[in-house]
């Protein structure tokens, strides 16, 4: 486990695009002499980063676990259904690891045309207090589309969890990870 740029215990850097983050992860893997195949786990924006790594290095992957990950059409399809106050607050949150401009560029760079040859499990939170019913249904649909990018894709809706599924329902995250490790996805 490692902290992304400017998060947790990572060193301070300027704003990064996903390409720079993927390159940083690649260097870390080589520095630590880690051997594939890998199972990568990404939460929220981290899901975007591990998807891009997997798109660039599919032969090194065993699987992906995406925890309420940001879909590539988030800005175009999801944000418009949210209230203006949510949109404004959302855009202002990008102060640590990247700017909103870099975030937008990063999620738009996610390859939606790829069909991953390895399992992808997508966990989708179902109890977001600030989401309308319409927004929650759209969120699950976007997560379903992400799961469909794998010949072995699986969407698991976690109805009693907010965005941090790993905190609200850690057993579901652990079970999904065990499925990927055992090849039983």
Secondary structure, DSSP 8 states (H G I E B T S, - for coil): ----TTSTT----S---HHHHHHHHHHHHHHTT--S-EEEEEETHHHHHHHHHHHH-GGGEEEEEEES---TTIIIIIGGGS-HHHHHHHHHT--SS--HHHHHHHHHTS-SS--BSSEEEEEEE---TT--HHHHHHHHHHHHHHHTTBTTEEEEEETT--S-HHHH-HHHHHHHHHHHHHT--
